[in-house]
C-alpha cells in the first residue's frame, strides 16, 4: 500500500513565529461483532493489518452489552500485527480496576505491546438499566476518575496501593507482573460535557469529542495545554460527486434507523448525543462537508466529513488548528479507504502548518 498516514510527518515545519504543534495520532476502529458475526476473527485481523500498514497508532475496540469482550478481541489484534496498539473501551460496571491493570500487565508480559484505554463513563441507557447502574451522569465521571486512578497507580508500580473513595476502596493492593514504564497505557475519555472535560484533566487523559462543525470549534475556547481529540469519519475522493455517491451507498436512508435514533434521544443523558441531534435539526438535511446523516440514521455514532480531497482537508485542517491532535476514525470498509484518508491528512497538515 503506497499511502501511509505517517507521511504527514513530511510536511514542512511551521514558521518560527510560534511553537510547533505536534503531529496528530490516528486510530481506526475495529469491526463490530454485532454487525459482522460471520468470520469475525478473520475480519478483525484483516482490519488490524490494514490499520497498521496505514500507519495508525492503534485501533479502537469498543464495548457494550451486545458485543464480544474487547480484551479478547484485543489479543487477536496483537497476535496479528507487529506494532498496532489496541485502544480498549473500559466501562467500570463491567470489571474491577484491578482486573484492568492485570489485563494490561499480562498482555505486556506476553507480547510486549502497549495498550491504550478508552475510559467509558456511561453507555446505552438500556444496558445500564439491565446492569442496575443508576448512577447519575456527572457522578459516573467521579466514579471513572477513582477507577482510573487505581489502575494508573497499580501500573506505575506504586505498590502496595491503598485507596478509599466514594465508589472504590482497595487496601495494600499489589500488581504482578510489573509493567515496563515505556508500556504505560495512553488514556482517552469522552470530553463533550463539562463533567467529561473535568474528568480528563483529573485523569491526565486525552479528552475526545464527537465534534461540532469545524467553524464552531473556537481555538481560543480550548485549553491548549490539555490534549484533545475527535471521533470522526472521513469519505474523500478526487471529485466531490464521487465522494457523495460513495457516502450515500455506504449510508442509505433508513427509516427504521431514524426511529431508533429518535427513541435513543428520548432516554439518553449524553451531552454529545443531544448536541449532535440539535445540529442535525438545524441543518435541515442540507448537504455540507460536515455530515450527520449516518448518525441520524443510527448507522454510526460520529459525524462525517464528506467531499473532495480539497474540501475535506480544508475542514480537517480547521480541527487541527483548533488544537485537536488525536483522531479516532470510523470502521474502514476496505483497505483502499486508508489511501484516501492519508491524502486528506497530508493536505490538512500542510494547511495547518504542521
N, C-alpha and C positions, 0 to 999 in steps of 0.2 A: 504494500500500500504506500503510495507516494506521499500523500499529505499527512502531516503529523501536527497535532495541536501544539507540541513543544516548539515548533518552528516560529511561534510568536516571539521567542527569545532573540530571533534575528532582527527584530525591529530596532531602529536606531534609538539611542538613549535620549531622554528629554533634555531640553536646554538646561544650562546651569543656573537659570534664574530661580529654580526651586528644587527641593529634594525629589528624587525619582520615586515613582510608585513601584511596588513590587509587581512582578508578572502574575497574572491570575492562575489559580489552580482549578482544574476542571474535573468533575466527577460525572460519570454516566450513571445509569440506573439499571438494576438487574430486572429481568422479566418477572412478571407476576405468576405465581403458581396457580392462581385462580383463573387467569386468562389463558395460560399455556400449559395445561396439565399433561398433555401427551409429550413424551420425550423431553420432559422438563430439565432433567440433568444435563442432557446434551445441549439444550438451548442456553442454559446458564453458562456452561463452559464456553460456548461459541461467542456469546456477547461479551464475556470477560476477556477473551482473547482479542476480539475486535477493539475493546476499550484500551487494552494495554498497547496494542500496535498503534493506536491513535495518539498515544502519549498521555492518557488520562492519569491523574494522580490515583484515583480509586473509583469505586462503583458502589452506589447506594443499594443496600439490601433492606427494604422496609418491612414493616410488620403490622399485622392486626389479627383479629381472631380468625379470619378466613384463610390466612396464609401459612405456609410451612415455616418452620423455625428458622430465623435468619442466621443463627450461628452455624447450623449445619450447612446451609447454603453457602455461607462464607468460607467454610472449609473446602467445599467444592471449588470455589473461585480460586482459593490459594493453591490448590493442587493442580490447577490447570493454567496457571500463569507464573511468571517469574518475579514480578515486582508489584503488580496491581494491589492496592490496599482496599479491602472491604470497608465500607462505611456502614456500620451495623446500627440499625434502629433499635434503641433501647427504651422500653417502657417500664417504669418502676413497678407497676402492678404485676408484671409477668415474672420478675426474677429479683432475688435479693441482690444488693450491691456486691456482696462477697462473691456471688456466682459470676457476675460480670467480670470482676477483676480476675477470678480464676480462669475464665474462658480466655481472656486476653493473654495472661501469662502462659497458659498452656499452649495456645496457638503460636506464641512467640518461641516457646521452648521447642515445639515440634518443627516449625517451619522458618523461624527467624524473620517473620513478616510483621510489619506494623499494622495495627488496626486503627480505624477512625470510628468515633462514636457519634451517632445522630440521636441526641437525647430528646425523647418524646414526652411531653408533659401530659397530653390527653389522648385523644383518638376519636373514633366514631362513637357517637352517643350510645348506640345500641350495644356496642362492645363493652363500654364502661358500665352500663347498666347490668349486663349479663355477669360481669365480674364484681358486682356490688361496690363499684367505686363511685361514691357520691361526693368526692372531694371537689369543692368549688374551683373555678378556673384559676384564679390567682394563687390559691393555696396549693394547687398542683405544681406550680413553679417553685414554691417554697420547698415542697417535697423533693422536687427534682434537684434543687441546689444541695440539699442534705445528701441525697443519694449519690450525686456526682462527687461530692467532697470525699465521701467514704471510699469510692472507687479510686479516686486520684491518690489519696493518702496511702492506700494499700499498694498501688502500682509504683508509687515514688519511693517505696521502701521504708515508709515511716512506721515500721512495725515495732512493737505492737500498737495497733490503732484503737483508741478509745474515743467514742463519740456519743453524745446524748443530745438529740434534737427533738423536735415536735413529732416527727414521723419515724425516725430510725434511732436505734441505740445499739452500739456494739461495745464490747469490753475486752481489751487486750487481745485484739484480733490480729493474727499474722497471716501472711500470704507466702505460699511456696508453690512453684518455683519463682524466684525473684525475676523481675523484668529488667532487661538491659535499658539504661537511660535513653538510648537512641530509638528505642521502640515504644516509648510512651505514646499513648494514643492522642491524636488530634481530636478535639471535641467541638461539635456543632450543635446548635439548638435553634428552634424556631424563634425568630425575633420580630414578629409582626405586631405583637402587642407590647404595651409598656411593661407588663409583668415579664414577658419573654426577653425584652432587652435588658431589664434589670438582672434577670437570671443569667443571661450570657455574660454580663460584666462580673457577676459574683463567681461564676464558674471559670472565668478566663476562656470562654468559648467563642466561636465564630457565630454571630447572630445571622441566621439565614431567613430571608423574607420571600414570600410569594409577591413579587414586585408589582407596584403600580406602573402605569405608563412612564417611560423614561423622563418625559417632560415634567412629571410631578415629583421626581426624585431630586430634591434640592441638595446640592453638595454641602451647603453651609448648615443644613439641618442634621447632617450626620456627625457623629463623634468620630473624627478622623483617626483618633488613636485606637478606636475599637474595631477589630476585624469584623467584616460583614460580607454577606454573600446573598445570592438569589437562586431560587429554584425556577428554571425556565426551560421551555422547549424552543428549538430552532428549526425552521424549514426554509432553506435558502437555495436558490438556483441562479443561473446566469441571467435569466429573464423573469420578470415579475409574474407574468401569467403562468409560466411553467411551475413556479413555486406554489401559487394558489391552486392550481389544478391538483397538485400532489396533496396539498393540505386538505382539500375537500374530499379527495379519495380516501385519505387516511382517517379523516374525522367527518363522516357524513352526518347530516342532521338526523337526530334520533329522538323522537317524541317521548319514548319510554325513559330515555336518559334524562330528558329535560324535566320530566315529572319527578324522577328520583332526586335530581338536583334540588328541585323546589322543596321536596319533603325534607331533605337533609338540612336545608337552610333553616327550616322552621324549628328544628331541635338543636342546631349547632350553637355552641357558645364560643366558637373560634373567631377571633378578630379578623384574621386574614380571609376566611371564608366569606364573612359578611362584607368586607371591604371590596373584594373582587366582584361579588354579586352586585354591589352598588355601581361599580364602574361599568359592568356589563349592561345594566339597565340604562345608564347614561349614554352608552354608545349606540343604542337602538339598532344593533345589527350592522353598523357601518363597517366596511372592510378597511381596516387600518393595519399597519405593520404589527402593532401590538394587538393580539387576537385572543379573545376569551371563549371562542366557540367550543373548543374541546372541554373546557371547564364547565360551561353552561349545559353541555350535553352529557355530563358525567362520564366523559371518556378519558379525562386527565385532570389532575388537580393543580396544574400550574399554567400560567399564561404562556403564550407562544409569541415569538417574533417570526413573521412570515413575509417573504418578498424576495426581491433580487438581492444579490450579494451586497450591492451598494446600500440598499435600503435597510437591510438587517444590520449590516456593520455600523451604519450611522447610529441606529438606536442602541446597539450593544456598546458602542463607544461612550454613549451618554451614561450608561450604567458604570462603565469603568471610571470615567471622570468623576462620577458621584461617589466613588470610593468602594464599590463592590468588587472584591478580588477573589471570591470563591463562587463557582458556578456549578450547580447540580442540574444536569441535563435530563430530559425525559428518556424513556426506554428507546434505544435505537432499533428501528425496524430492520435495518440491514447495514452491512459494513460500509457501503458506499456513502451513507449519510455522514460519516465522520470526515470524509473528504470535503464535503460542502461546509461542514461546521468549522473545519480547520481553515478554509479560505476566509470565512467570516471573521474568525478570531484574529487572523493575521491583519486583515484590513482594519478591524476595530482597534487593534493595538497600535497601529500606525497613527490612526486618527486621534487616539487618546495620548499619544506621545509616550508610550510605554517602552 
